[in-house]
Amino acid sequence: MRSSVKGRGNVAATADDTAQHSDPPASAPARRRRPGPVAMVVSFFGELLITAGLVMGLFVVYSLWWTNVVADREADKQADKVRDAWEQESDGGGSSGGPASYDSKNGIGFLHVPAMTGDEILVEKGTSMKVLNDGVAGYYTDPVKATLPTSGKKGNFSLAAHRDGHGAKFHNIHKVEKGDPIVFETKDTWYVYKTFATLPETSKYNVGVLKGIPEESGRKKAGHYITLTTCTPVYTSKYRYIVWGELVRTEKVDQDRTPPAELR
């Protein structure tokens, strides 16, 4: 009898112990609430704004970086063509000189502005976006026609280039100060100009700054002038930034194309 009771007691204890250590029964999963219409609209517009931000970011990278890469490559190719043509002419393989050796579809010469950039800037005919987007400077043919220094005539050799994107050749134009040299290089001659005035801001429609005697420059008599123009403020095209220089001397290009003292 005792053994039977003891056995039943062990079975009961075992059952109680199992009950104490067993996991409670799982409750039914809570139903997930669907977002309301307002939350869905907010979420949609949030994703839309994020996408728009990414697109704008990519556009900025394209405009301010990638266009520079592409333009610089094209400008280098065209510059190589110009220098190759000059070398062939010097070797007797082409024209011996004169206007035809300067004015070509690839460029007429190179601009050097140490205060603005350490790189040479190829100069071509025209100031349209098609020309300037190749990472070059262009001389004006409209609304006021530039006077090329190679002509020997008095006038204004007026140029334009981009300040941001597409090579940004005039990006640091604000660093050019009175007295700084501006040098234009052709096949045969170095034209050395000296900056005498700047105009940090003027209307994009102010064509007077391009005239033979440039208005607002302080000059009243005809001379051999050069004018650099570009957009301002930076990253906008609202106004124009102007730099004026006057020819102080010319130097013949020697066989080694040794640059003038201002560029050494």
Residue, then its C-alpha position, 0 to 999 in steps of 0.5 A: m500500500r505504501s509503495s502504491v501511494k508513493g508511486r502515485g505521489n511521484v506521478a503527481a509530482t512529475a505532472d505538477d513539475t511538467a506543468q510548471h516548466s511548460d511554455p504557456p500556450a501561444s496567443a493568436p498573432a496580432r493583426r497588422r494595421r494597414p496605414g491610412p490614406v494620409a500616411m500613404v500619401v505622405s509616404f508616397f511624396g516622401e519617396l518622390l522627394i528623395t528620388a527628386g533629390l537624387v536626380m538633382g544631385l546627379f544633375v549637379v554632378y553632371s553639370l559641374w563635373w562631368t561636362n568639364v571632363v568632356a569639354d577638357r578632352e575636346a579642347d585638348k584634341q582641338a588644341d593638338k590639331v592647332r599646334d600640329a598645323w602650326e608645326q607643319e606650316s613652320d616646316g614648310g608643309g602649309s601656308s607661310g603665314g598670313p590670316a589663313s594660318y590663324d583663323s581655322k575651325n580648330g582655333i586661332g591661338f591660345l590665351h594665357v592668364p596666369a592669375m586666372t589659370g595655369d592652363e592655356i585656353l584655346v581661342e575659337k571663332g564665335t561665342s555660341m554655346k556650341v563653341l564654348n561648350d567645347g571648353v574653349a574661349g570664343y571671340y565675339t562676332d555678334p553683337v559687336k565684332a571683335t578686332l583680332p590682334t593679328s589684323g594689326k588694327k586698333g580695336n577690342f579683342s573681346l572674348a567669352a568663356h564659361r565660368d562653370g561647367h563645360g571646361a569653366k575656363f574663366h572660373n577664376i576671373h575674379k582673381v585677375e587684378k589691375g597690372d596682371p598680364i594677359v597673353f595671347e599666343t599665335k603661330d608667329t607672335w606673342y601679344v602681351y596685354k596688361t590688365f587696367a580695369t575690371l567690372p565685377e558686375t554689369s548687365k548681360y545686355n551691356v554690349g558697350v563693354l565690347k566696343g572698340i573703345p570699351e565703355e566703362s573701362g576708363r579709356k577714351k581713345a582707340g587702342h589695342y584692347i582685350t576684353l574677357t567676359t563671363c557670367t556672374p555670380v558663380y553658378t548663375s548667368k544673371y550678370r556679366y563679369i568684365v576684365w580689360g587689358e591693353l597691349v603693351r608689346t609683342e614678341k616674335v615666337d622663336q624656334d623653341r616657342t619660349p614664352p614671354a617673361e610674364l609666363r615664366 
